Amino acid sequence: MSAPPQGTVFPYRRPYITVSAKGISNGLSVLLNDGMDFGPDTLQGATAPGQYGPPYSNTYGIQEAINL
């Protein structure tokens, strides 16, 4: 397996960011953010994946993903 190309967002995970509308906080998943980088369980104002609330994001993690 070769190294990921330079400029990938998270080379240790995948070259793209994922956002889910499902999460533990809204009762639609048993996984935080349904296993995605951002979602309803994301800490409001988070600056990196893996930061969980409360206070939870008001935008289901969309704004936090954009702010990266």
CHARMM-style PDB file with segment names, atoms N, HN, CA, C and O in Angstrom:
ATOM      1  N   MET     1       0.841  -1.179   0.000  1.00  0.00      PROA
ATOM      2  CA  MET     1       0.000   0.000   0.000  1.00  0.00      PROA
ATOM      3  C   MET     1       0.884   1.240   0.000  1.00  0.00      PROA
ATOM      4  O   MET     1       1.812   1.340   0.803  1.00  0.00      PROA
ATOM      5  N   SER     2       0.610   2.163  -0.875  1.00  0.00      PROA
ATOM      6  HN  SER     2      -0.144   2.081  -1.527  1.00  0.00      PROA
ATOM      7  CA  SER     2       1.428   3.370  -0.972  1.00  0.00      PROA
ATOM      8  C   SER     2       0.888   4.458  -0.046  1.00  0.00      PROA
ATOM      9  O   SER     2      -0.245   4.386   0.431  1.00  0.00      PROA
ATOM     10  N   ALA     3       1.704   5.440   0.189  1.00  0.00      PROA
ATOM     11  HN  ALA     3       2.624   5.498  -0.199  1.00  0.00      PROA
ATOM     12  CA  ALA     3       1.307   6.560   1.043  1.00  0.00      PROA
ATOM     13  C   ALA     3       0.246   7.399   0.341  1.00  0.00      PROA
ATOM     14  O   ALA     3       0.238   7.490  -0.887  1.00  0.00      PROA
ATOM     15  N   PRO     4      -0.654   8.016   1.118  1.00  0.00      PROA
ATOM     16  CA  PRO     4      -1.668   8.869   0.494  1.00  0.00      PROA
ATOM     17  C   PRO     4      -1.037  10.114  -0.098  1.00  0.00      PROA
ATOM     18  O   PRO     4       0.016  10.548   0.369  1.00  0.00      PROA
ATOM     19  N   PRO     5      -1.652  10.697  -1.111  1.00  0.00      PROA
ATOM     20  CA  PRO     5      -1.087  11.904  -1.717  1.00  0.00      PROA
ATOM     21  C   PRO     5      -1.037  13.059  -0.731  1.00  0.00      PROA
ATOM     22  O   PRO     5      -1.870  13.163   0.170  1.00  0.00      PROA
ATOM     23  N   GLN     6      -0.058  13.916  -0.911  1.00  0.00      PROA
ATOM     24  HN  GLN     6       0.619  13.832  -1.642  1.00  0.00      PROA
ATOM     25  CA  GLN     6       0.040  15.081  -0.042  1.00  0.00      PROA
ATOM     26  C   GLN     6      -1.192  15.953  -0.205  1.00  0.00      PROA
ATOM     27  O   GLN     6      -1.767  16.049  -1.289  1.00  0.00      PROA
ATOM     28  N   GLY     7      -1.583  16.579   0.883  1.00  0.00      PROA
ATOM     29  HN  GLY     7      -1.116  16.501   1.764  1.00  0.00      PROA
ATOM     30  CA  GLY     7      -2.741  17.462   0.836  1.00  0.00      PROA
ATOM     31  C   GLY     7      -4.036  16.788   1.237  1.00  0.00      PROA
ATOM     32  O   GLY     7      -5.086  17.430   1.265  1.00  0.00      PROA
ATOM     33  N   THR     8      -3.978  15.483   1.553  1.00  0.00      PROA
ATOM     34  HN  THR     8      -3.125  14.961   1.531  1.00  0.00      PROA
ATOM     35  CA  THR     8      -5.199  14.845   2.021  1.00  0.00      PROA
ATOM     36  C   THR     8      -5.527  15.384   3.404  1.00  0.00      PROA
ATOM     37  O   THR     8      -4.632  15.749   4.165  1.00  0.00      PROA
ATOM     38  N   VAL     9      -6.794  15.431   3.720  1.00  0.00      PROA
ATOM     39  HN  VAL     9      -7.521  15.134   3.101  1.00  0.00      PROA
ATOM     40  CA  VAL     9      -7.229  16.053   4.966  1.00  0.00      PROA
ATOM     41  C   VAL     9      -6.764  15.244   6.168  1.00  0.00      PROA
ATOM     42  O   VAL     9      -6.133  15.799   7.068  1.00  0.00      PROA
ATOM     43  N   PHE    10      -7.054  13.959   6.205  1.00  0.00      PROA
ATOM     44  HN  PHE    10      -7.567  13.509   5.474  1.00  0.00      PROA
ATOM     45  CA  PHE    10      -6.670  13.109   7.316  1.00  0.00      PROA
ATOM     46  C   PHE    10      -6.041  11.834   6.756  1.00  0.00      PROA
ATOM     47  O   PHE    10      -6.734  10.827   6.616  1.00  0.00      PROA
ATOM     48  N   PRO    11      -4.755  11.853   6.435  1.00  0.00      PROA
ATOM     49  CA  PRO    11      -4.138  10.697   5.784  1.00  0.00      PROA
ATOM     50  C   PRO    11      -4.198   9.422   6.618  1.00  0.00      PROA
ATOM     51  O   PRO    11      -4.103   8.326   6.066  1.00  0.00      PROA
ATOM     52  N   TYR    12      -4.353   9.542   7.925  1.00  0.00      PROA
ATOM     53  HN  TYR    12      -4.430  10.433   8.373  1.00  0.00      PROA
ATOM     54  CA  TYR    12      -4.434   8.350   8.762  1.00  0.00      PROA
ATOM     55  C   TYR    12      -5.826   7.745   8.739  1.00  0.00      PROA
ATOM     56  O   TYR    12      -6.015   6.646   9.261  1.00  0.00      PROA
ATOM     57  N   ARG    13      -6.791   8.409   8.164  1.00  0.00      PROA
ATOM     58  HN  ARG    13      -6.638   9.302   7.740  1.00  0.00      PROA
ATOM     59  CA  ARG    13      -8.152   7.894   8.101  1.00  0.00      PROA
ATOM     60  C   ARG    13      -8.592   7.741   6.658  1.00  0.00      PROA
ATOM     61  O   ARG    13      -8.621   6.627   6.136  1.00  0.00      PROA
ATOM     62  N   ARG    14      -8.928   8.818   6.019  1.00  0.00      PROA
ATOM     63  HN  ARG    14      -8.904   9.724   6.444  1.00  0.00      PROA
ATOM     64  CA  ARG    14      -9.379   8.815   4.633  1.00  0.00      PROA
ATOM     65  C   ARG    14      -9.198  10.230   4.082  1.00  0.00      PROA
ATOM     66  O   ARG    14      -9.093  11.176   4.862  1.00  0.00      PROA
ATOM     67  N   PRO    15      -9.160  10.393   2.791  1.00  0.00      PROA
ATOM     68  CA  PRO    15      -8.860  11.703   2.210  1.00  0.00      PROA
ATOM     69  C   PRO    15     -10.058  12.653   2.113  1.00  0.00      PROA
ATOM     70  O   PRO    15     -10.028  13.606   1.334  1.00  0.00      PROA
ATOM     71  N   TYR    16     -11.085  12.408   2.877  1.00  0.00      PROA
ATOM     72  HN  TYR    16     -11.110  11.634   3.509  1.00  0.00      PROA
ATOM     73  CA  TYR    16     -12.262  13.279   2.846  1.00  0.00      PROA
ATOM     74  C   TYR    16     -12.905  13.310   4.224  1.00  0.00      PROA
ATOM     75  O   TYR    16     -12.631  12.450   5.062  1.00  0.00      PROA
ATOM     76  N   ILE    17     -13.743  14.280   4.453  1.00  0.00      PROA
ATOM     77  HN  ILE    17     -13.966  14.978   3.772  1.00  0.00      PROA
ATOM     78  CA  ILE    17     -14.459  14.445   5.717  1.00  0.00      PROA
ATOM     79  C   ILE    17     -15.866  13.920   5.547  1.00  0.00      PROA
ATOM     80  O   ILE    17     -16.495  14.140   4.511  1.00  0.00      PROA
ATOM     81  N   THR    18     -16.367  13.224   6.561  1.00  0.00      PROA
ATOM     82  HN  THR    18     -15.857  13.045   7.402  1.00  0.00      PROA
ATOM     83  CA  THR    18     -17.723  12.703   6.497  1.00  0.00      PROA
ATOM     84  C   THR    18     -18.594  13.363   7.562  1.00  0.00      PROA
ATOM     85  O   THR    18     -18.132  13.662   8.663  1.00  0.00      PROA
ATOM     86  N   VAL    19     -19.860  13.584   7.218  1.00  0.00      PROA
ATOM     87  HN  VAL    19     -20.236  13.340   6.324  1.00  0.00      PROA
ATOM     88  CA  VAL    19     -20.835  14.180   8.138  1.00  0.00      PROA
ATOM     89  C   VAL    19     -22.089  13.315   8.102  1.00  0.00      PROA
ATOM     90  O   VAL    19     -22.560  12.940   7.029  1.00  0.00      PROA
ATOM     91  N   SER    20     -22.623  13.004   9.269  1.00  0.00      PROA
ATOM     92  HN  SER    20     -22.241  13.309  10.141  1.00  0.00      PROA
ATOM     93  CA  SER    20     -23.830  12.184   9.363  1.00  0.00      PROA
ATOM     94  C   SER    20     -24.927  12.937  10.101  1.00  0.00      PROA
ATOM     95  O   SER    20     -24.643  13.730  10.999  1.00  0.00      PROA
ATOM     96  N   ALA    21     -26.159  12.697   9.733  1.00  0.00      PROA
ATOM     97  HN  ALA    21     -26.391  12.053   9.004  1.00  0.00      PROA
ATOM     98  CA  ALA    21     -27.302  13.273  10.447  1.00  0.00      PROA
ATOM     99  C   ALA    21     -27.731  12.382  11.609  1.00  0.00      PROA
ATOM    100  O   ALA    21     -28.623  12.753  12.371  1.00  0.00      PROA
ATOM    101  N   LYS    22     -27.108  11.213  11.753  1.00  0.00      PROA
ATOM    102  HN  LYS    22     -26.383  10.912  11.134  1.00  0.00      PROA
ATOM    103  CA  LYS    22     -27.468  10.264  12.804  1.00  0.00      PROA
ATOM    104  C   LYS    22     -26.444  10.318  13.928  1.00  0.00      PROA
ATOM    105  O   LYS    22     -25.250  10.507  13.692  1.00  0.00      PROA
ATOM    106  N   GLY    23     -26.927  10.150  15.145  1.00  0.00      PROA
ATOM    107  HN  GLY    23     -27.896   9.996  15.337  1.00  0.00      PROA
ATOM    108  CA  GLY    23     -26.029  10.124  16.283  1.00  0.00      PROA
ATOM    109  C   GLY    23     -26.723   9.634  17.526  1.00  0.00      PROA
ATOM    110  O   GLY    23     -27.925   9.369  17.509  1.00  0.00      PROA
ATOM    111  N   ILE    24     -25.975   9.511  18.612  1.00  0.00      PROA
ATOM    112  HN  ILE    24     -24.998   9.726  18.626  1.00  0.00      PROA
ATOM    113  CA  ILE    24     -26.531   9.081  19.882  1.00  0.00      PROA
ATOM    114  C   ILE    24     -27.446  10.155  20.449  1.00  0.00      PROA
ATOM    115  O   ILE    24     -28.504   9.846  20.997  1.00  0.00      PROA
ATOM    116  N   SER    25     -27.043  11.419  20.321  1.00  0.00      PROA
ATOM    117  HN  SER    25     -26.183  11.670  19.877  1.00  0.00      PROA
ATOM    118  CA  SER    25     -27.813  12.506  20.930  1.00  0.00      PROA
ATOM    119  C   SER    25     -29.214  12.655  20.354  1.00  0.00      PROA
ATOM    120  O   SER    25     -30.107  13.142  21.048  1.00  0.00      PROA
ATOM    121  N   ASN    26     -29.431  12.252  19.111  1.00  0.00      PROA
ATOM    122  HN  ASN    26     -28.705  11.857  18.547  1.00  0.00      PROA
ATOM    123  CA  ASN    26     -30.784  12.329  18.547  1.00  0.00      PROA
ATOM    124  C   ASN    26     -31.449  10.958  18.463  1.00  0.00      PROA
ATOM    125  O   ASN    26     -32.531  10.829  17.889  1.00  0.00      PROA
ATOM    126  N   GLY    27     -30.812   9.938  19.029  1.00  0.00      PROA
ATOM    127  HN  GLY    27     -29.933  10.043  19.495  1.00  0.00      PROA
ATOM    128  CA  GLY    27     -31.409   8.618  19.133  1.00  0.00      PROA
ATOM    129  C   GLY    27     -31.466   7.813  17.854  1.00  0.00      PROA
ATOM    130  O   GLY    27     -32.206   6.831  17.787  1.00  0.00      PROA
ATOM    131  N   LEU    28     -30.704   8.195  16.826  1.00  0.00      PROA
ATOM    132  HN  LEU    28     -30.103   8.992  16.881  1.00  0.00      PROA
ATOM    133  CA  LEU    28     -30.763   7.491  15.549  1.00  0.00      PROA
ATOM    134  C   LEU    28     -29.613   6.514  15.324  1.00  0.00      PROA
ATOM    135  O   LEU    28     -29.579   5.824  14.305  1.00  0.00      PROA
ATOM    136  N   SER    29     -28.664   6.448  16.270  1.00  0.00      PROA
ATOM    137  HN  SER    29     -28.692   7.008  17.097  1.00  0.00      PROA
ATOM    138  CA  SER    29     -27.524   5.554  16.114  1.00  0.00      PROA
ATOM    139  C   SER    29     -27.010   5.141  17.485  1.00  0.00      PROA
ATOM    140  O   SER    29     -27.242   5.832  18.477  1.00  0.00      PROA
ATOM    141  N   VAL    30     -26.319   4.027  17.536  1.00  0.00      PROA
ATOM    142  HN  VAL    30     -26.130   3.466  16.729  1.00  0.00      PROA
ATOM    143  CA  VAL    30     -25.660   3.610  18.772  1.00  0.00      PROA
ATOM    144  C   VAL    30     -24.187   4.010  18.761  1.00  0.00      PROA
ATOM    145  O   VAL    30     -23.479   3.804  19.747  1.00  0.00      PROA
ATOM    146  N   LEU    31     -23.726   4.582  17.648  1.00  0.00      PROA
ATOM    147  HN  LEU    31     -24.301   4.750  16.847  1.00  0.00      PROA
ATOM    148  CA  LEU    31     -22.356   5.071  17.515  1.00  0.00      PROA
ATOM    149  C   LEU    31     -22.343   6.593  17.528  1.00  0.00      PROA
ATOM    150  O   LEU    31     -23.274   7.225  17.028  1.00  0.00      PROA
ATOM    151  N   LEU    32     -21.305   7.182  18.089  1.00  0.00      PROA
ATOM    152  HN  LEU    32     -20.549   6.669  18.495  1.00  0.00      PROA
ATOM    153  CA  LEU    32     -21.161   8.634  18.025  1.00  0.00      PROA
ATOM    154  C   LEU    32     -21.100   9.060  16.569  1.00  0.00      PROA
ATOM    155  O   LEU    32     -20.288   8.543  15.801  1.00  0.00      PROA
ATOM    156  N   ASN    33     -21.946   9.991  16.191  1.00  0.00      PROA
ATOM    157  HN  ASN    33     -22.606  10.410  16.815  1.00  0.00      PROA
ATOM    158  CA  ASN    33     -22.025  10.503  14.819  1.00  0.00      PROA
ATOM    159  C   ASN    33     -22.151   9.379  13.787  1.00  0.00      PROA
ATOM    160  O   ASN    33     -21.729   9.535  12.641  1.00  0.00      PROA
ATOM    161  N   ASP    34     -22.724   8.264  14.189  1.00  0.00      PROA
ATOM    162  HN  ASP    34     -23.067   8.137  15.120  1.00  0.00      PROA
ATOM    163  CA  ASP    34     -22.919   7.106  13.325  1.00  0.00      PROA
ATOM    164  C   ASP    34     -21.604   6.657  12.683  1.00  0.00      PROA
ATOM    165  O   ASP    34     -21.598   6.122  11.574  1.00  0.00      PROA
ATOM    166  N   GLY    35     -20.485   6.881  13.392  1.00  0.00      PROA
ATOM    167  HN  GLY    35     -20.490   7.316  14.292  1.00  0.00      PROA
ATOM    168  CA  GLY    35     -19.175   6.475  12.906  1.00  0.00      PROA
ATOM    169  C   GLY    35     -18.501   7.463  11.965  1.00  0.00      PROA
ATOM    170  O   GLY    35     -17.406   7.189  11.473  1.00  0.00      PROA
ATOM    171  N   MET    36     -19.117   8.584  11.709  1.00  0.00      PROA
ATOM    172  HN  MET    36     -20.007   8.807  12.108  1.00  0.00      PROA
ATOM    173  CA  MET    36     -18.557   9.592  10.797  1.00  0.00      PROA
ATOM    174  C   MET    36     -17.720  10.612  11.576  1.00  0.00      PROA
ATOM    175  O   MET    36     -17.672  10.574  12.805  1.00  0.00      PROA
ATOM    176  N   ASP    37     -17.065  11.518  10.853  1.00  0.00      PROA
ATOM    177  HN  ASP    37     -17.104  11.548   9.854  1.00  0.00      PROA
ATOM    178  CA  ASP    37     -16.217  12.523  11.493  1.00  0.00      PROA
ATOM    179  C   ASP    37     -17.024  13.558  12.278  1.00  0.00      PROA
ATOM    180  O   ASP    37     -16.649  13.927  13.391  1.00  0.00      PROA
ATOM    181  N   PHE    38     -18.113  14.016  11.706  1.00  0.00      PROA
ATOM    182  HN  PHE    38     -18.418  13.716  10.802  1.00  0.00      PROA
ATOM    183  CA  PHE    38     -18.933  15.051  12.327  1.00  0.00      PROA
ATOM    184  C   PHE    38     -20.398  14.641  12.266  1.00  0.00      PROA
ATOM    185  O   PHE    38     -20.785  13.838  11.417  1.00  0.00      PROA
ATOM    186  N   GLY    39     -21.202  15.182  13.150  1.00  0.00      PROA
ATOM    187  HN  GLY    39     -20.887  15.835  13.840  1.00  0.00      PROA
ATOM    188  CA  GLY    39     -22.625  14.883  13.178  1.00  0.00      PROA
ATOM    189  C   GLY    39     -23.271  15.503  14.398  1.00  0.00      PROA
ATOM    190  O   GLY    39     -22.719  16.433  14.986  1.00  0.00      PROA
ATOM    191  N   PRO    40     -24.441  15.000  14.792  1.00  0.00      PROA
ATOM    192  CA  PRO    40     -25.184  15.612  15.896  1.00  0.00      PROA
ATOM    193  C   PRO    40     -24.494  15.494  17.252  1.00  0.00      PROA
ATOM    194  O   PRO    40     -24.830  16.247  18.165  1.00  0.00      PROA
ATOM    195  N   ASP    41     -23.552  14.584  17.414  1.00  0.00      PROA
ATOM    196  HN  ASP    41     -23.279  13.972  16.672  1.00  0.00      PROA
ATOM    197  CA  ASP    41     -22.836  14.432  18.677  1.00  0.00      PROA
ATOM    198  C   ASP    41     -21.594  15.315  18.766  1.00  0.00      PROA
ATOM    199  O   ASP    41     -20.919  15.333  19.794  1.00  0.00      PROA
ATOM    200  N   THR    42     -21.292  16.043  17.703  1.00  0.00      PROA
ATOM    201  HN  THR    42     -21.841  16.029  16.867  1.00  0.00      PROA
ATOM    202  CA  THR    42     -20.110  16.910  17.655  1.00  0.00      PROA
ATOM    203  C   THR    42     -20.244  18.070  18.634  1.00  0.00      PROA
ATOM    204  O   THR    42     -21.307  18.679  18.759  1.00  0.00      PROA
ATOM    205  N   LEU    43     -19.156  18.360  19.320  1.00  0.00      PROA
ATOM    206  HN  LEU    43     -18.293  17.865  19.218  1.00  0.00      PROA
ATOM    207  CA  LEU    43     -19.100  19.497  20.228  1.00  0.00      PROA
ATOM    208  C   LEU    43     -19.308  20.783  19.451  1.00  0.00      PROA
ATOM    209  O   LEU    43     -18.695  20.986  18.403  1.00  0.00      PROA
ATOM    210  N   GLN    44     -20.163  21.646  19.953  1.00  0.00      PROA
ATOM    211  HN  GLN    44     -20.662  21.481  20.805  1.00  0.00      PROA
ATOM    212  CA  GLN    44     -20.399  22.922  19.280  1.00  0.00      PROA
ATOM    213  C   GLN    44     -19.096  23.707  19.211  1.00  0.00      PROA
ATOM    214  O   GLN    44     -18.444  23.933  20.231  1.00  0.00      PROA
ATOM    215  N   GLY    45     -18.720  24.121  18.004  1.00  0.00      PROA
ATOM    216  HN  GLY    45     -19.250  23.937  17.176  1.00  0.00      PROA
ATOM    217  CA  GLY    45     -17.483  24.866  17.797  1.00  0.00      PROA
ATOM    218  C   GLY    45     -16.241  23.990  17.700  1.00  0.00      PROA
ATOM    219  O   GLY    45     -15.125  24.497  17.811  1.00  0.00      PROA
ATOM    220  N   ALA    46     -16.409  22.700  17.497  1.00  0.00      PROA
ATOM    221  HN  ALA    46     -17.316  22.288  17.406  1.00  0.00      PROA
ATOM    222  CA  ALA    46     -15.268  21.775  17.407  1.00  0.00      PROA
ATOM    223  C   ALA    46     -14.328  22.188  16.279  1.00  0.00      PROA
ATOM    224  O   ALA    46     -14.755  22.738  15.264  1.00  0.00      PROA
ATOM    225  N   THR    47     -13.040  21.913  16.476  1.00  0.00      PROA
ATOM    226  HN  THR    47     -12.693  21.466  17.301  1.00  0.00      PROA
ATOM    227  CA  THR    47     -12.039  22.279  15.477  1.00  0.00      PROA
ATOM    228  C   THR    47     -11.361  21.060  14.860  1.00  0.00      PROA
ATOM    229  O   THR    47     -10.468  21.207  14.025  1.00  0.00      PROA
ATOM    230  N   ALA    48     -11.775  19.856  15.262  1.00  0.00      PROA
ATOM    231  HN  ALA    48     -12.501  19.736  15.939  1.00  0.00      PROA
ATOM    232  CA  ALA    48     -11.209  18.624  14.720  1.00  0.00      PROA
ATOM    233  C   ALA    48     -12.187  17.482  14.943  1.00  0.00      PROA
ATOM    234  O   ALA    48     -13.011  17.547  15.855  1.00  0.00      PROA
ATOM    235  N   PRO    49     -12.109  16.439  14.129  1.00  0.00      PROA
ATOM    236  CA  PRO    49     -12.955  15.267  14.356  1.00  0.00      PROA
ATOM    237  C   PRO    49     -12.661  14.653  15.719  1.00  0.00      PROA
ATOM    238  O   PRO    49     -11.543  14.760  16.224  1.00  0.00      PROA
ATOM    239  N   GLY    50     -13.656  14.013  16.310  1.00  0.00      PROA
ATOM    240  HN  GLY    50     -14.563  13.926  15.899  1.00  0.00      PROA
ATOM    241  CA  GLY    50     -13.450  13.357  17.594  1.00  0.00      PROA
ATOM    242  C   GLY    50     -13.744  14.227  18.788  1.00  0.00      PROA
ATOM    243  O   GLY    50     -13.544  13.792  19.922  1.00  0.00      PROA
ATOM    244  N   GLN    51     -14.213  15.441  18.577  1.00  0.00      PROA
ATOM    245  HN  GLN    51     -14.376  15.794  17.656  1.00  0.00      PROA
ATOM    246  CA  GLN    51     -14.595  16.315  19.683  1.00  0.00      PROA
ATOM    247  C   GLN    51     -16.115  16.243  19.828  1.00  0.00      PROA
ATOM    248  O   GLN    51     -16.856  16.658  18.937  1.00  0.00      PROA
ATOM    249  N   TYR    52     -16.568  15.707  20.974  1.00  0.00      PROA
ATOM    250  HN  TYR    52     -15.966  15.371  21.698  1.00  0.00      PROA
ATOM    251  CA  TYR    52     -17.989  15.477  21.174  1.00  0.00      PROA
ATOM    252  C   TYR    52     -18.524  16.352  22.290  1.00  0.00      PROA
ATOM    253  O   TYR    52     -17.773  16.756  23.178  1.00  0.00      PROA
ATOM    254  N   GLY    53     -19.840  16.654  22.254  1.00  0.00      PROA
ATOM    255  HN  GLY    53     -20.450  16.326  21.533  1.00  0.00      PROA
ATOM    256  CA  GLY    53     -20.497  17.563  23.192  1.00  0.00      PROA
ATOM    257  C   GLY    53     -20.925  16.889  24.460  1.00  0.00      PROA
ATOM    258  O   GLY    53     -20.475  15.769  24.703  1.00  0.00      PROA
ATOM    259  N   PRO    54     -21.747  17.465  25.284  1.00  0.00      PROA
ATOM    260  CA  PRO    54     -22.456  18.723  25.096  1.00  0.00      PROA
ATOM    261  C   PRO    54     -21.558  19.928  25.368  1.00  0.00      PROA
ATOM    262  O   PRO    54     -20.527  19.763  26.021  1.00  0.00      PROA
ATOM    263  N   PRO    55     -21.883  21.085  24.920  1.00  0.00      PROA
ATOM    264  CA  PRO    55     -23.053  21.418  24.106  1.00  0.00      PROA
ATOM    265  C   PRO    55     -22.880  20.882  22.692  1.00  0.00      PROA
ATOM    266  O   PRO    55     -21.817  21.018  22.087  1.00  0.00      PROA
ATOM    267  N   TYR    56     -23.925  20.279  22.183  1.00  0.00      PROA
ATOM    268  HN  TYR    56     -24.789  20.167  22.674  1.00  0.00      PROA
ATOM    269  CA  TYR    56     -23.882  19.679  20.850  1.00  0.00      PROA
ATOM    270  C   TYR    56     -24.020  20.736  19.757  1.00  0.00      PROA
ATOM    271  O   TYR    56     -24.583  21.809  19.975  1.00  0.00      PROA
ATOM    272  N   SER    57     -23.505  20.414  18.599  1.00  0.00      PROA
ATOM    273  HN  SER    57     -23.048  19.542  18.422  1.00  0.00      PROA
ATOM    274  CA  SER    57     -23.586  21.298  17.442  1.00  0.00      PROA
ATOM    275  C   SER    57     -25.037  21.583  17.084  1.00  0.00      PROA
ATOM    276  O   SER    57     -25.878  20.686  17.133  1.00  0.00      PROA
ATOM    277  N   ASN    58     -25.331  22.810  16.728  1.00  0.00      PROA
ATOM    278  HN  ASN    58     -24.647  23.539  16.688  1.00  0.00      PROA
ATOM    279  CA  ASN    58     -26.677  23.182  16.273  1.00  0.00      PROA
ATOM    280  C   ASN    58     -26.872  22.883  14.798  1.00  0.00      PROA
ATOM    281  O   ASN    58     -27.993  22.959  14.295  1.00  0.00      PROA
ATOM    282  N   THR    59     -25.791  22.542  14.093  1.00  0.00      PROA
ATOM    283  HN  THR    59     -24.881  22.480  14.502  1.00  0.00      PROA
ATOM    284  CA  THR    59     -25.862  22.330  12.642  1.00  0.00      PROA
ATOM    285  C   THR    59     -25.539  20.885  12.264  1.00  0.00      PROA
ATOM    286  O   THR    59     -25.156  20.612  11.127  1.00  0.00      PROA
ATOM    287  N   TYR    60     -25.693  19.954  13.219  1.00  0.00      PROA
ATOM    288  HN  TYR    60     -26.004  20.176  14.144  1.00  0.00      PROA
ATOM    289  CA  TYR    60     -25.373  18.546  12.987  1.00  0.00      PROA
ATOM    290  C   TYR    60     -23.933  18.361  12.530  1.00  0.00      PROA
ATOM    291  O   TYR    60     -23.642  17.418  11.794  1.00  0.00      PROA
ATOM    292  N   GLY    61     -23.037  19.228  12.945  1.00  0.00      PROA
ATOM    293  HN  GLY    61     -23.273  19.994  13.544  1.00  0.00      PROA
ATOM    294  CA  GLY    61     -21.625  19.106  12.622  1.00  0.00      PROA
ATOM    295  C   GLY    61     -21.220  19.687  11.283  1.00  0.00      PROA
ATOM    296  O   GLY    61     -20.038  19.686  10.939  1.00  0.00      PROA
ATOM    297  N   ILE    62     -22.192  20.189  10.516  1.00  0.00      PROA
ATOM    298  HN  ILE    62     -23.152  20.190  10.795  1.00  0.00      PROA
ATOM    299  CA  ILE    62     -21.875  20.719   9.186  1.00  0.00      PROA
ATOM    300  C   ILE    62     -20.969  21.940   9.292  1.00  0.00      PROA
ATOM    301  O   ILE    62     -19.958  22.026   8.595  1.00  0.00      PROA
ATOM    302  N   GLN    63     -21.323  22.880  10.155  1.00  0.00      PROA
ATOM    303  HN  GLN    63     -22.145  22.810  10.722  1.00  0.00      PROA
ATOM    304  CA  GLN    63     -20.517  24.102  10.283  1.00  0.00      PROA
ATOM    305  C   GLN    63     -19.122  23.774  10.814  1.00  0.00      PROA
ATOM    306  O   GLN    63     -18.139  24.373  10.377  1.00  0.00      PROA
ATOM    307  N   GLU    64     -19.025  22.835  11.747  1.00  0.00      PROA
ATOM    308  HN  GLU    64     -19.823  22.349  12.103  1.00  0.00      PROA
ATOM    309  CA  GLU    64     -17.728  22.459  12.290  1.00  0.00      PROA
ATOM    310  C   GLU    64     -16.843  21.823  11.221  1.00  0.00      PROA
ATOM    311  O   GLU    64     -15.635  22.059  11.193  1.00  0.00      PROA
ATOM    312  N   ALA    65     -17.439  21.020  10.346  1.00  0.00      PROA
ATOM    313  HN  ALA    65     -18.420  20.828  10.369  1.00  0.00      PROA
ATOM    314  CA  ALA    65     -16.678  20.419   9.250  1.00  0.00      PROA
ATOM    315  C   ALA    65     -16.195  21.482   8.273  1.00  0.00      PROA
ATOM    316  O   ALA    65     -15.067  21.402   7.786  1.00  0.00      PROA
ATOM    317  N   ILE    66     -17.021  22.467   7.980  1.00  0.00      PROA
ATOM    318  HN  ILE    66     -17.937  22.532   8.375  1.00  0.00      PROA
ATOM    319  CA  ILE    66     -16.642  23.551   7.080  1.00  0.00      PROA
ATOM    320  C   ILE    66     -15.524  24.383   7.670  1.00  0.00      PROA
ATOM    321  O   ILE    66     -14.649  24.851   6.942  1.00  0.00      PROA
ATOM    322  N   ASN    67     -15.540  24.574   8.986  1.00  0.00      PROA
ATOM    323  HN  ASN    67     -16.251  24.194   9.577  1.00  0.00      PROA
ATOM    324  CA  ASN    67     -14.550  25.413   9.657  1.00  0.00      PROA
ATOM    325  C   ASN    67     -13.152  24.792   9.684  1.00  0.00      PROA
ATOM    326  O   ASN    67     -12.190  25.472  10.041  1.00  0.00      PROA
ATOM    327  N   LEU    68     -13.021  23.526   9.317  1.00  0.00      PROA
ATOM    328  HN  LEU    68     -13.803  22.973   9.027  1.00  0.00      PROA
ATOM    329  CA  LEU    68     -11.692  22.915   9.293  1.00  0.00      PROA
ATOM    330  C   LEU    68     -10.889  23.668   8.293  1.00  0.00      PROA
ATOM    331  OT1 LEU    68      -9.719  23.352   8.077  1.00  0.00      PROA
TER     332      LEU     68
END
